[in-house]
Amino acid sequence: MTQQQLADAVFVSARTIISIEKEQYNPSLMLAYRMARVFGTTVEDLCLLEENRRLEDER
């Protein structure tokens, strides 16, 4: 899937997808939900929430 195809599927610009990939932008909850649906996963898994929680707890 191209960045443009994903952008079209979740109603944002390709630039937004690029910014998310470069970790320069955090998607809104709704955008994360739409992306998770496209990829057939959960928001938790898409955003690596469990892994990020553990990293924050270690600080």
C-alpha distance matrix in Angstrom:
0.0 3.8 6.7 8.2 6.1 6.7 10.0 10.9 10.4 12.7 14.9 14.9 14.6 12.0 15.1 15.3 11.9 13.2 16.5 15.4 13.7 17.0 19.0 20.8 20.1 20.3 18.6 21.1 21.6 20.3 17.0 16.7 17.6 15.0 12.2 14.0 14.1 10.4 10.2 13.6 15.6 18.4 18.7 21.1 18.8 15.8 18.4 20.4 23.4 25.7 25.1 25.6 28.7 30.2 29.8 31.5 34.2 35.0 35.8
3.8 0.0 3.8 5.3 5.1 6.3 8.5 9.9 10.7 12.6 14.0 13.3 12.1 9.1 12.1 13.0 9.9 10.6 14.2 13.9 12.3 15.2 17.6 18.8 18.5 19.3 17.9 20.6 21.8 20.5 16.9 17.2 18.6 15.9 13.2 15.7 16.2 12.6 12.8 16.5 18.1 20.4 20.1 22.6 20.5 17.2 19.2 21.4 24.4 27.0 26.2 26.2 29.4 31.0 30.2 31.7 34.7 35.4 35.8
6.7 3.8 0.0 3.8 5.5 5.2 6.1 8.6 9.9 10.7 11.9 10.3 8.9 5.7 8.5 9.2 6.3 7.2 10.7 10.6 9.6 12.4 14.7 15.5 14.9 16.0 14.7 17.6 19.2 18.1 14.3 14.9 16.9 14.3 11.7 14.7 15.7 12.5 13.1 16.8 17.9 19.6 18.6 21.1 19.6 16.0 17.3 19.9 22.6 25.5 24.7 24.2 27.4 29.3 28.3 29.4 32.6 33.4 33.5
8.2 5.3 3.8 0.0 3.8 5.4 4.9 6.1 8.5 10.0 10.1 9.0 7.3 5.0 8.7 9.9 8.1 9.5 12.7 13.1 12.8 15.4 17.5 17.7 16.8 17.9 16.1 18.5 20.1 18.4 14.9 16.2 17.8 14.7 12.9 16.3 16.5 13.3 14.8 18.3 19.8 21.5 20.5 23.4 22.2 18.6 20.0 22.9 25.3 28.4 27.9 27.3 30.3 32.5 31.5 32.4 35.6 36.6 36.6
6.1 5.1 5.5 3.8 0.0 3.8 5.4 5.1 6.2 8.8 9.9 10.1 9.8 8.2 12.0 12.3 10.0 12.1 15.2 14.7 14.4 17.5 19.3 20.0 18.7 19.2 16.9 18.9 19.9 17.8 14.6 15.7 16.4 13.1 11.5 14.4 14.0 10.5 12.3 15.5 17.6 19.6 19.3 22.4 21.0 17.6 19.7 22.5 24.9 27.8 27.7 27.4 30.3 32.4 31.9 32.9 35.9 37.1 37.4
6.7 6.3 5.2 5.4 3.8 0.0 3.8 5.4 5.0 6.3 8.4 8.5 9.0 7.7 11.0 10.2 7.6 10.5 13.0 11.8 11.9 15.3 16.5 17.5 15.8 15.8 13.5 15.5 16.3 14.5 11.1 11.9 12.9 9.9 7.8 11.0 11.1 7.9 9.6 13.0 14.6 16.2 15.6 18.7 17.5 14.0 16.0 18.9 21.2 24.2 24.2 23.8 26.6 28.9 28.4 29.3 32.3 33.6 34.0
10.0 8.5 6.1 4.9 5.4 3.8 0.0 3.8 5.4 5.3 5.8 4.9 5.4 5.2 8.4 7.6 6.4 9.5 11.5 11.1 12.1 14.9 16.0 16.1 14.2 14.7 12.2 14.0 15.5 13.5 10.1 11.9 13.3 10.2 9.1 12.8 13.0 10.5 12.6 15.8 17.0 18.0 16.8 20.0 19.4 15.7 17.0 20.3 22.2 25.5 25.5 24.6 27.3 29.9 29.2 29.7 32.8 34.2 34.2
10.9 9.9 8.6 6.1 5.1 5.4 3.8 0.0 3.8 5.5 5.1 6.4 7.2 7.9 11.4 11.0 10.1 13.1 15.2 14.8 15.8 18.7 19.8 19.8 17.8 18.0 15.1 16.3 17.4 14.8 11.9 14.1 14.6 11.0 10.8 14.2 13.5 10.9 13.7 16.5 18.3 19.5 18.7 22.2 21.7 18.2 19.9 23.2 25.0 28.2 28.6 27.8 30.3 32.9 32.5 33.0 36.0 37.6 37.7
10.4 10.7 9.9 8.5 6.2 5.0 5.4 3.8 0.0 3.8 5.8 8.1 10.1 10.6 13.8 12.6 11.2 14.5 16.4 15.2 16.1 19.4 20.1 20.6 18.3 17.8 14.6 15.4 15.8 13.0 10.5 12.2 11.9 8.2 8.2 11.2 9.9 7.4 10.6 13.0 15.0 16.4 16.0 19.6 19.0 15.9 18.0 21.3 22.9 26.0 26.7 26.3 28.5 31.1 31.1 31.7 34.4 36.2 36.6
12.7 12.6 10.7 10.0 8.8 6.3 5.3 5.5 3.8 0.0 3.8 5.9 8.9 10.1 12.6 10.5 9.7 13.4 14.5 13.0 14.7 17.9 17.9 18.2 15.4 14.6 11.2 11.7 12.2 9.4 6.8 9.1 9.2 5.7 6.4 9.8 9.3 7.9 11.0 13.2 14.4 14.9 13.8 17.4 17.5 14.3 15.8 19.3 20.5 23.8 24.7 23.9 25.9 28.8 28.7 28.9 31.7 33.7 33.9
14.9 14.0 11.9 10.1 9.9 8.4 5.8 5.1 5.8 3.8 0.0 3.8 7.0 9.5 11.8 10.1 10.5 13.9 14.8 14.2 16.3 19.0 19.1 18.7 15.9 15.6 12.3 12.5 13.7 10.8 8.5 11.7 12.1 8.9 10.0 13.5 12.9 11.7 14.8 17.0 18.2 18.4 17.0 20.6 20.9 17.6 18.7 22.4 23.3 26.8 27.6 26.4 28.5 31.5 31.2 31.1 34.0 36.0 35.9
14.9 13.3 10.3 9.0 10.1 8.5 4.9 6.4 8.1 5.9 3.8 0.0 3.8 6.7 8.2 6.4 7.7 10.8 11.4 11.4 13.7 15.9 16.2 15.4 12.8 13.2 10.5 11.4 13.6 11.4 8.5 11.6 13.1 10.5 10.6 14.4 14.8 13.3 15.8 18.5 19.2 19.3 17.3 20.6 20.9 17.3 17.8 21.5 22.5 26.2 26.5 25.0 27.3 30.2 29.5 29.4 32.6 34.3 33.9
14.6 12.1 8.9 7.3 9.8 9.0 5.4 7.2 10.1 8.9 7.0 3.8 0.0 3.8 5.2 5.3 6.9 8.9 10.1 11.2 12.9 14.6 15.7 14.6 12.8 14.2 12.3 14.0 16.6 14.9 11.7 14.3 16.3 13.7 13.1 16.9 17.6 15.6 17.6 20.8 21.5 21.9 19.9 23.0 22.9 19.1 19.4 22.9 24.4 28.0 27.8 26.2 28.9 31.6 30.4 30.5 33.9 35.3 34.7
12.0 9.1 5.7 5.0 8.2 7.7 5.2 7.9 10.6 10.1 9.5 6.7 3.8 0.0 3.8 5.4 5.1 6.3 8.7 9.9 10.6 12.4 14.3 13.7 12.7 14.4 13.1 15.6 18.0 16.7 13.1 14.9 17.2 14.7 13.1 16.7 17.7 15.2 16.6 20.1 20.9 21.7 19.9 22.7 22.0 18.2 18.7 21.9 23.9 27.2 26.7 25.4 28.4 30.7 29.4 29.9 33.3 34.4 33.9
15.1 12.1 8.5 8.7 12.0 11.0 8.4 11.4 13.8 12.6 11.8 8.2 5.2 3.8 0.0 3.8 5.4 5.0 6.1 8.6 9.8 10.5 12.3 10.9 10.3 12.9 12.4 15.0 18.0 17.4 13.9 15.6 18.4 16.5 14.9 18.4 20.0 17.9 19.0 22.5 22.7 23.1 20.8 23.2 22.8 19.0 18.8 21.9 23.6 27.1 26.2 24.5 27.5 29.9 28.2 28.4 32.0 32.9 32.1
15.3 13.0 9.2 9.9 12.3 10.2 7.6 11.0 12.6 10.5 10.1 6.4 5.3 5.4 3.8 0.0 3.8 5.4 5.1 6.2 8.7 9.9 10.5 9.3 7.6 9.5 8.6 11.2 14.2 13.8 10.3 12.0 15.0 13.5 12.1 15.6 17.4 15.8 17.0 20.2 20.1 20.0 17.4 19.9 19.9 16.2 15.7 19.1 20.4 24.0 23.5 21.6 24.4 27.0 25.6 25.6 29.1 30.3 29.6
11.9 9.9 6.3 8.1 10.0 7.6 6.4 10.1 11.2 9.7 10.5 7.7 6.9 5.1 5.4 3.8 0.0 3.8 5.4 5.1 6.2 8.7 9.8 10.0 8.8 10.0 9.0 12.2 14.4 14.0 10.3 11.0 14.0 12.3 10.0 13.3 15.3 13.3 14.0 17.4 17.4 17.8 15.7 18.1 17.5 13.7 13.8 16.9 18.9 22.2 21.6 20.2 23.3 25.6 24.3 24.9 28.2 29.3 29.0
13.2 10.6 7.2 9.5 12.1 10.5 9.5 13.1 14.5 13.4 13.9 10.8 8.9 6.3 5.0 5.4 3.8 0.0 3.8 5.4 5.1 6.2 8.6 8.6 8.9 11.2 11.4 14.9 17.4 17.5 13.8 14.2 17.4 16.0 13.5 16.4 18.6 16.5 16.7 20.3 20.1 20.6 18.4 20.3 19.4 15.7 15.4 18.1 20.3 23.5 22.2 20.8 24.1 26.1 24.3 25.0 28.5 29.2 28.6
16.5 14.2 10.7 12.7 15.2 13.0 11.5 15.2 16.4 14.5 14.8 11.4 10.1 8.7 6.1 5.1 5.4 3.8 0.0 3.8 5.4 5.1 6.2 5.1 5.4 8.3 9.4 12.9 15.8 16.5 13.1 13.5 17.1 16.4 14.2 17.0 19.6 18.1 18.3 21.6 20.8 20.6 17.9 19.6 19.2 15.7 14.5 17.3 18.9 22.2 21.0 19.0 22.1 24.3 22.3 22.6 26.2 27.0 26.0
15.4 13.9 10.6 13.1 14.7 11.8 11.1 14.8 15.2 13.0 14.2 11.4 11.2 9.9 8.6 6.2 5.1 5.4 3.8 0.0 3.8 5.4 5.0 5.9 4.9 6.1 7.0 10.7 13.1 14.0 10.7 10.3 14.0 13.7 11.3 13.6 16.5 15.5 15.3 18.4 17.3 17.0 14.3 15.8 15.4 11.9 10.8 13.6 15.3 18.7 17.7 15.9 19.0 21.2 19.6 20.0 23.5 24.5 24.0
13.7 12.3 9.6 12.8 14.4 11.9 12.1 15.8 16.1 14.7 16.3 13.7 12.9 10.6 9.8 8.7 6.2 5.1 5.4 3.8 0.0 3.8 5.4 7.6 8.2 9.4 10.4 14.2 16.1 17.0 13.6 12.6 16.0 15.6 12.4 14.4 17.4 15.8 14.9 18.3 17.3 17.6 15.5 16.7 15.5 12.1 11.4 13.5 16.0 18.9 17.3 16.1 19.6 21.3 19.6 20.6 24.1 24.5 24.3
17.0 15.2 12.4 15.4 17.5 15.3 14.9 18.7 19.4 17.9 19.0 15.9 14.6 12.4 10.5 9.9 8.7 6.2 5.1 5.4 3.8 0.0 3.8 5.4 7.7 10.0 12.0 15.7 18.1 19.4 16.2 15.4 19.0 18.8 15.9 17.9 21.0 19.6 18.7 21.9 20.8 20.8 18.3 19.1 18.2 15.1 13.7 15.4 17.5 20.3 18.3 16.6 20.2 21.7 19.3 20.2 23.8 23.9 23.2
19.0 17.6 14.7 17.5 19.3 16.5 16.0 19.8 20.1 17.9 19.1 16.2 15.7 14.3 12.3 10.5 9.8 8.6 6.2 5.0 5.4 3.8 0.0 3.8 5.5 7.0 9.8 13.4 15.6 17.5 14.7 13.6 17.4 17.9 15.3 16.9 20.3 19.5 18.6 21.5 19.8 19.1 16.3 16.7 16.4 13.5 11.3 13.1 14.7 17.6 15.8 13.6 16.9 18.7 16.4 16.9 20.5 21.0 20.1
20.8 18.8 15.5 17.7 20.0 17.5 16.1 19.8 20.6 18.2 18.7 15.4 14.6 13.7 10.9 9.3 10.0 8.6 5.1 5.9 7.6 5.4 3.8 0.0 3.8 7.0 9.9 13.1 16.0 17.7 15.1 14.8 18.6 18.9 16.9 19.0 22.1 21.3 21.0 23.9 22.4 21.6 18.5 19.3 19.4 16.4 14.1 16.3 17.4 20.5 19.0 16.4 19.4 21.4 19.0 18.9 22.6 23.2 21.8
20.1 18.5 14.9 16.8 18.7 15.8 14.2 17.8 18.3 15.4 15.9 12.8 12.8 12.7 10.3 7.6 8.8 8.9 5.4 4.9 8.2 7.7 5.5 3.8 0.0 3.8 6.3 9.4 12.5 14.1 11.6 11.7 15.5 15.8 14.3 16.5 19.4 19.0 19.2 21.9 20.4 19.2 15.9 17.2 17.8 14.7 12.5 15.3 15.9 19.4 18.6 15.9 18.5 21.2 19.3 18.8 22.4 23.6 22.4
20.3 19.3 16.0 17.9 19.2 15.8 14.7 18.0 17.8 14.6 15.6 13.2 14.2 14.4 12.9 9.5 10.0 11.2 8.3 6.1 9.4 10.0 7.0 7.0 3.8 0.0 3.8 6.6 9.1 11.4 9.5 8.9 12.6 13.7 12.4 14.1 17.2 17.4 17.5 19.7 17.8 16.2 12.6 13.8 14.9 12.1 9.6 12.7 12.8 16.4 16.2 13.5 15.7 18.7 17.3 16.6 20.1 21.7 20.9
18.6 17.9 14.7 16.1 16.9 13.5 12.2 15.1 14.6 11.2 12.3 10.5 12.3 13.1 12.4 8.6 9.0 11.4 9.4 7.0 10.4 12.0 9.8 9.9 6.3 3.8 0.0 3.8 6.4 7.9 5.7 5.8 9.4 10.2 9.5 11.5 14.1 14.5 15.2 17.3 15.8 14.2 10.8 12.9 14.2 11.2 9.6 13.2 13.3 17.1 17.5 15.3 17.3 20.5 19.7 19.1 22.3 24.3 23.8
21.1 20.6 17.6 18.5 18.9 15.5 14.0 16.3 15.4 11.7 12.5 11.4 14.0 15.6 15.0 11.2 12.2 14.9 12.9 10.7 14.2 15.7 13.4 13.1 9.4 6.6 3.8 0.0 3.8 5.4 5.2 6.1 8.5 9.9 10.5 12.2 14.3 15.4 16.6 18.0 16.5 14.4 10.9 13.2 15.3 12.8 11.3 14.9 14.2 18.0 19.0 16.8 18.0 21.5 21.2 20.1 23.0 25.4 24.9
21.6 21.8 19.2 20.1 19.9 16.3 15.5 17.4 15.8 12.2 13.7 13.6 16.6 18.0 18.0 14.2 14.4 17.4 15.8 13.1 16.1 18.1 15.6 16.0 12.5 9.1 6.4 3.8 0.0 3.8 5.5 5.1 6.1 8.7 9.9 10.4 12.3 14.3 15.3 16.0 14.3 11.6 8.3 10.7 13.3 11.5 10.4 13.8 12.6 16.2 17.9 16.1 16.8 20.4 20.8 19.7 22.1 24.9 24.9
20.3 20.5 18.1 18.4 17.8 14.5 13.5 14.8 13.0 9.4 10.8 11.4 14.9 16.7 17.4 13.8 14.0 17.5 16.5 14.0 17.0 19.4 17.5 17.7 14.1 11.4 7.9 5.4 3.8 0.0 3.8 5.4 5.0 6.2 8.6 9.8 10.6 12.5 14.4 15.1 14.2 12.2 9.6 12.9 14.9 12.8 12.7 16.3 15.6 19.1 20.9 19.4 20.3 23.8 24.2 23.4 25.8 28.5 28.6
17.0 16.9 14.3 14.9 14.6 11.1 10.1 11.9 10.5 6.8 8.5 8.5 11.7 13.1 13.9 10.3 10.3 13.8 13.1 10.7 13.6 16.2 14.7 15.1 11.6 9.5 5.7 5.2 5.5 3.8 0.0 3.8 5.3 5.0 6.1 8.5 9.9 10.6 12.4 14.0 13.4 12.2 9.6 13.0 14.2 11.3 11.4 15.2 15.4 19.0 20.1 18.7 20.3 23.6 23.6 23.2 25.9 28.2 28.2
16.7 17.2 14.9 16.2 15.7 11.9 11.9 14.1 12.2 9.1 11.7 11.6 14.3 14.9 15.6 12.0 11.0 14.2 13.5 10.3 12.6 15.4 13.6 14.8 11.7 8.9 5.8 6.1 5.1 5.4 3.8 0.0 3.8 5.5 5.1 6.1 8.6 9.9 10.6 11.9 10.5 8.9 6.0 9.2 10.4 7.7 7.8 11.5 11.8 15.3 16.5 15.4 17.1 20.2 20.4 20.3 22.9 25.1 25.5
17.6 18.6 16.9 17.8 16.4 12.9 13.3 14.6 11.9 9.2 12.1 13.1 16.3 17.2 18.4 15.0 14.0 17.4 17.1 14.0 16.0 19.0 17.4 18.6 15.5 12.6 9.4 8.5 6.1 5.0 5.3 3.8 0.0 3.8 5.5 5.1 6.3 8.8 10.0 10.3 9.2 7.5 5.7 9.5 10.9 9.0 10.1 13.3 13.3 16.4 18.3 17.7 18.8 21.9 22.7 22.6 24.7 27.2 27.9
15.0 15.9 14.3 14.7 13.1 9.9 10.2 11.0 8.2 5.7 8.9 10.5 13.7 14.7 16.5 13.5 12.3 16.0 16.4 13.7 15.6 18.8 17.9 18.9 15.8 13.7 10.2 9.9 8.7 6.2 5.0 5.5 3.8 0.0 3.8 5.5 5.2 6.4 8.8 9.8 10.1 9.8 8.8 12.6 13.2 10.6 12.3 15.7 16.3 19.5 20.9 20.4 22.0 24.9 25.4 25.6 27.9 30.2 30.8
12.2 13.2 11.7 12.9 11.5 7.8 9.1 10.8 8.2 6.4 10.0 10.6 13.1 13.1 14.9 12.1 10.0 13.5 14.2 11.3 12.4 15.9 15.3 16.9 14.3 12.4 9.5 10.5 9.9 8.6 6.1 5.1 5.5 3.8 0.0 3.8 5.4 5.1 6.4 8.5 8.6 9.0 8.0 11.5 11.1 8.0 10.1 13.3 14.7 17.8 18.7 18.4 20.5 23.1 23.4 23.9 26.4 28.4 29.0
14.0 15.7 14.7 16.3 14.4 11.0 12.8 14.2 11.2 9.8 13.5 14.4 16.9 16.7 18.4 15.6 13.3 16.4 17.0 13.6 14.4 17.9 16.9 19.0 16.5 14.1 11.5 12.2 10.4 9.8 8.5 6.1 5.1 5.5 3.8 0.0 3.8 5.5 5.2 5.9 5.0 5.3 5.5 8.8 8.3 6.1 9.0 11.6 12.9 15.5 16.8 17.1 18.8 21.2 22.0 22.8 24.9 26.9 28.0
14.1 16.2 15.7 16.5 14.0 11.1 13.0 13.5 9.9 9.3 12.9 14.8 17.6 17.7 20.0 17.4 15.3 18.6 19.6 16.5 17.4 21.0 20.3 22.1 19.4 17.2 14.1 14.3 12.3 10.6 9.9 8.6 6.3 5.2 5.4 3.8 0.0 3.8 5.4 4.9 6.2 7.3 8.5 11.8 11.4 9.8 12.7 15.2 16.3 18.7 20.3 20.7 22.2 24.7 25.7 26.4 28.3 30.5 31.7
10.4 12.6 12.5 13.3 10.5 7.9 10.5 10.9 7.4 7.9 11.7 13.3 15.6 15.2 17.9 15.8 13.3 16.5 18.1 15.5 15.8 19.6 19.5 21.3 19.0 17.4 14.5 15.4 14.3 12.5 10.6 9.9 8.8 6.4 5.1 5.5 3.8 0.0 3.8 5.6 7.9 10.0 10.9 14.1 13.0 10.6 13.8 16.3 18.1 20.6 21.6 22.0 24.0 26.3 26.9 27.9 30.1 31.9 33.0
10.2 12.8 13.1 14.8 12.3 9.6 12.6 13.7 10.6 11.0 14.8 15.8 17.6 16.6 19.0 17.0 14.0 16.7 18.3 15.3 14.9 18.7 18.6 21.0 19.2 17.5 15.2 16.6 15.3 14.4 12.4 10.6 10.0 8.8 6.4 5.2 5.4 3.8 0.0 3.8 5.6 8.6 10.0 12.4 10.4 8.5 12.0 13.9 16.2 18.2 18.9 19.9 22.0 23.9 24.5 25.9 28.0 29.6 30.9
13.6 16.5 16.8 18.3 15.5 13.0 15.8 16.5 13.0 13.2 17.0 18.5 20.8 20.1 22.5 20.2 17.4 20.3 21.6 18.4 18.3 21.9 21.5 23.9 21.9 19.7 17.3 18.0 16.0 15.1 14.0 11.9 10.3 9.8 8.5 5.9 4.9 5.6 3.8 0.0 3.8 7.1 9.8 12.0 10.2 9.5 13.2 14.6 16.4 17.9 19.3 20.6 22.2 24.0 25.2 26.6 28.2 30.0 31.7
15.6 18.1 17.9 19.8 17.6 14.6 17.0 18.3 15.0 14.4 18.2 19.2 21.5 20.9 22.7 20.1 17.4 20.1 20.8 17.3 17.3 20.8 19.8 22.4 20.4 17.8 15.8 16.5 14.3 14.2 13.4 10.5 9.2 10.1 8.6 5.0 6.2 7.9 5.6 3.8 0.0 3.8 6.8 8.3 6.6 6.7 10.2 11.2 12.8 14.2 15.8 17.1 18.5 20.3 21.7 23.0 24.5 26.4 28.2
18.4 20.4 19.6 21.5 19.6 16.2 18.0 19.5 16.4 14.9 18.4 19.3 21.9 21.7 23.1 20.0 17.8 20.6 20.6 17.0 17.6 20.8 19.1 21.6 19.2 16.2 14.2 14.4 11.6 12.2 12.2 8.9 7.5 9.8 9.0 5.3 7.3 10.0 8.6 7.1 3.8 0.0 3.8 5.3 5.3 6.0 8.5 9.7 10.2 11.9 14.1 15.1 15.9 18.2 19.8 20.6 22.0 24.2 25.9
18.7 20.1 18.6 20.5 19.3 15.6 16.8 18.7 16.0 13.8 17.0 17.3 19.9 19.9 20.8 17.4 15.7 18.4 17.9 14.3 15.5 18.3 16.3 18.5 15.9 12.6 10.8 10.9 8.3 9.6 9.6 6.0 5.7 8.8 8.0 5.5 8.5 10.9 10.0 9.8 6.8 3.8 0.0 3.8 5.5 5.0 6.0 8.2 8.2 10.9 12.9 12.9 13.9 16.7 17.9 18.2 20.0 22.4 23.6
21.1 22.6 21.1 23.4 22.4 18.7 20.0 22.2 19.6 17.4 20.6 20.6 23.0 22.7 23.2 19.9 18.1 20.3 19.6 15.8 16.7 19.1 16.7 19.3 17.2 13.8 12.9 13.2 10.7 12.9 13.0 9.2 9.5 12.6 11.5 8.8 11.8 14.1 12.4 12.0 8.3 5.3 3.8 0.0 3.8 5.6 5.5 5.9 5.1 7.2 9.7 10.1 10.7 13.2 14.9 15.4 16.8 19.2 20.7
18.8 20.5 19.6 22.2 21.0 17.5 19.4 21.7 19.0 17.5 20.9 20.9 22.9 22.0 22.8 19.9 17.5 19.4 19.2 15.4 15.5 18.2 16.4 19.4 17.8 14.9 14.2 15.3 13.3 14.9 14.2 10.4 10.9 13.2 11.1 8.3 11.4 13.0 10.4 10.2 6.6 5.3 5.5 3.8 0.0 3.8 5.5 4.9 6.5 7.8 9.2 10.6 12.1 13.8 15.2 16.6 18.1 19.8 21.6
15.8 17.2 16.0 18.6 17.6 14.0 15.7 18.2 15.9 14.3 17.6 17.3 19.1 18.2 19.0 16.2 13.7 15.7 15.7 11.9 12.1 15.1 13.5 16.4 14.7 12.1 11.2 12.8 11.5 12.8 11.3 7.7 9.0 10.6 8.0 6.1 9.8 10.6 8.5 9.5 6.7 6.0 5.0 5.6 3.8 0.0 3.8 5.6 7.9 10.3 11.0 11.5 13.6 15.7 16.3 17.5 19.6 21.3 22.5
18.4 19.2 17.3 20.0 19.7 16.0 17.0 19.9 18.0 15.8 18.7 17.8 19.4 18.7 18.8 15.7 13.8 15.4 14.5 10.8 11.4 13.7 11.3 14.1 12.5 9.6 9.6 11.3 10.4 12.7 11.4 7.8 10.1 12.3 10.1 9.0 12.7 13.8 12.0 13.2 10.2 8.5 6.0 5.5 5.5 3.8 0.0 3.8 5.3 8.6 8.9 8.4 10.7 13.1 13.3 14.1 16.6 18.3 19.2
20.4 21.4 19.9 22.9 22.5 18.9 20.3 23.2 21.3 19.3 22.4 21.5 22.9 21.9 21.9 19.1 16.9 18.1 17.3 13.6 13.5 15.4 13.1 16.3 15.3 12.7 13.2 14.9 13.8 16.3 15.2 11.5 13.3 15.7 13.3 11.6 15.2 16.3 13.9 14.6 11.2 9.7 8.2 5.9 4.9 5.6 3.8 0.0 3.8 5.6 5.4 6.1 8.6 10.2 10.7 12.3 14.3 15.7 17.2
23.4 24.4 22.6 25.3 24.9 21.2 22.2 25.0 22.9 20.5 23.3 22.5 24.4 23.9 23.6 20.4 18.9 20.3 18.9 15.3 16.0 17.5 14.7 17.4 15.9 12.8 13.3 14.2 12.6 15.6 15.4 11.8 13.3 16.3 14.7 12.9 16.3 18.1 16.2 16.4 12.8 10.2 8.2 5.1 6.5 7.9 5.3 3.8 0.0 3.8 5.5 5.1 5.9 8.6 9.8 10.4 12.1 14.3 15.7
25.7 27.0 25.5 28.4 27.8 24.2 25.5 28.2 26.0 23.8 26.8 26.2 28.0 27.2 27.1 24.0 22.2 23.5 22.2 18.7 18.9 20.3 17.6 20.5 19.4 16.4 17.1 18.0 16.2 19.1 19.0 15.3 16.4 19.5 17.8 15.5 18.7 20.6 18.2 17.9 14.2 11.9 10.9 7.2 7.8 10.3 8.6 5.6 3.8 0.0 3.8 5.5 5.1 6.3 8.8 10.0 10.6 12.6 14.8
25.1 26.2 24.7 27.9 27.7 24.2 25.5 28.6 26.7 24.7 27.6 26.5 27.8 26.7 26.2 23.5 21.6 22.2 21.0 17.7 17.3 18.3 15.8 19.0 18.6 16.2 17.5 19.0 17.9 20.9 20.1 16.5 18.3 20.9 18.7 16.8 20.3 21.6 18.9 19.3 15.8 14.1 12.9 9.7 9.2 11.0 8.9 5.4 5.5 3.8 0.0 3.8 5.4 5.2 6.4 8.8 10.0 10.9 13.1
25.6 26.2 24.2 27.3 27.4 23.8 24.6 27.8 26.3 23.9 26.4 25.0 26.2 25.4 24.5 21.6 20.2 20.8 19.0 15.9 16.1 16.6 13.6 16.4 15.9 13.5 15.3 16.8 16.1 19.4 18.7 15.4 17.7 20.4 18.4 17.1 20.7 22.0 19.9 20.6 17.1 15.1 12.9 10.1 10.6 11.5 8.4 6.1 5.1 5.5 3.8 0.0 3.8 5.4 5.0 6.2 8.6 9.9 11.1
28.7 29.4 27.4 30.3 30.3 26.6 27.3 30.3 28.5 25.9 28.5 27.3 28.9 28.4 27.5 24.4 23.3 24.1 22.1 19.0 19.6 20.2 16.9 19.4 18.5 15.7 17.3 18.0 16.8 20.3 20.3 17.1 18.8 22.0 20.5 18.8 22.2 24.0 22.0 22.2 18.5 15.9 13.9 10.7 12.1 13.6 10.7 8.6 5.9 5.1 5.4 3.8 0.0 3.8 5.4 5.2 6.1 8.7 10.3
30.2 31.0 29.3 32.5 32.4 28.9 29.9 32.9 31.1 28.8 31.5 30.2 31.6 30.7 29.9 27.0 25.6 26.1 24.3 21.2 21.3 21.7 18.7 21.4 21.2 18.7 20.5 21.5 20.4 23.8 23.6 20.2 21.9 24.9 23.1 21.2 24.7 26.3 23.9 24.0 20.3 18.2 16.7 13.2 13.8 15.7 13.1 10.2 8.6 6.3 5.2 5.4 3.8 0.0 3.8 5.4 5.0 6.3 9.0
29.8 30.2 28.3 31.5 31.9 28.4 29.2 32.5 31.1 28.7 31.2 29.5 30.4 29.4 28.2 25.6 24.3 24.3 22.3 19.6 19.6 19.3 16.4 19.0 19.3 17.3 19.7 21.2 20.8 24.2 23.6 20.4 22.7 25.4 23.4 22.0 25.7 26.9 24.5 25.2 21.7 19.8 17.9 14.9 15.2 16.3 13.3 10.7 9.8 8.8 6.4 5.0 5.4 3.8 0.0 3.8 5.5 5.2 6.8
31.5 31.7 29.4 32.4 32.9 29.3 29.7 33.0 31.7 28.9 31.1 29.4 30.5 29.9 28.4 25.6 24.9 25.0 22.6 20.0 20.6 20.2 16.9 18.9 18.8 16.6 19.1 20.1 19.7 23.4 23.2 20.3 22.6 25.6 23.9 22.8 26.4 27.9 25.9 26.6 23.0 20.6 18.2 15.4 16.6 17.5 14.1 12.3 10.4 10.0 8.8 6.2 5.2 5.4 3.8 0.0 3.8 5.4 5.4
34.2 34.7 32.6 35.6 35.9 32.3 32.8 36.0 34.4 31.7 34.0 32.6 33.9 33.3 32.0 29.1 28.2 28.5 26.2 23.5 24.1 23.8 20.5 22.6 22.4 20.1 22.3 23.0 22.1 25.8 25.9 22.9 24.7 27.9 26.4 24.9 28.3 30.1 28.0 28.2 24.5 22.0 20.0 16.8 18.1 19.6 16.6 14.3 12.1 10.6 10.0 8.6 6.1 5.0 5.5 3.8 0.0 3.8 5.5
35.0 35.4 33.4 36.6 37.1 33.6 34.2 37.6 36.2 33.7 36.0 34.3 35.3 34.4 32.9 30.3 29.3 29.2 27.0 24.5 24.5 23.9 21.0 23.2 23.6 21.7 24.3 25.4 24.9 28.5 28.2 25.1 27.2 30.2 28.4 26.9 30.5 31.9 29.6 30.0 26.4 24.2 22.4 19.2 19.8 21.3 18.3 15.7 14.3 12.6 10.9 9.9 8.7 6.3 5.2 5.4 3.8 0.0 3.8
35.8 35.8 33.5 36.6 37.4 34.0 34.2 37.7 36.6 33.9 35.9 33.9 34.7 33.9 32.1 29.6 29.0 28.6 26.0 24.0 24.3 23.2 20.1 21.8 22.4 20.9 23.8 24.9 24.9 28.6 28.2 25.5 27.9 30.8 29.0 28.0 31.7 33.0 30.9 31.7 28.2 25.9 23.6 20.7 21.6 22.5 19.2 17.2 15.7 14.8 13.1 11.1 10.3 9.0 6.8 5.4 5.5 3.8 0.0
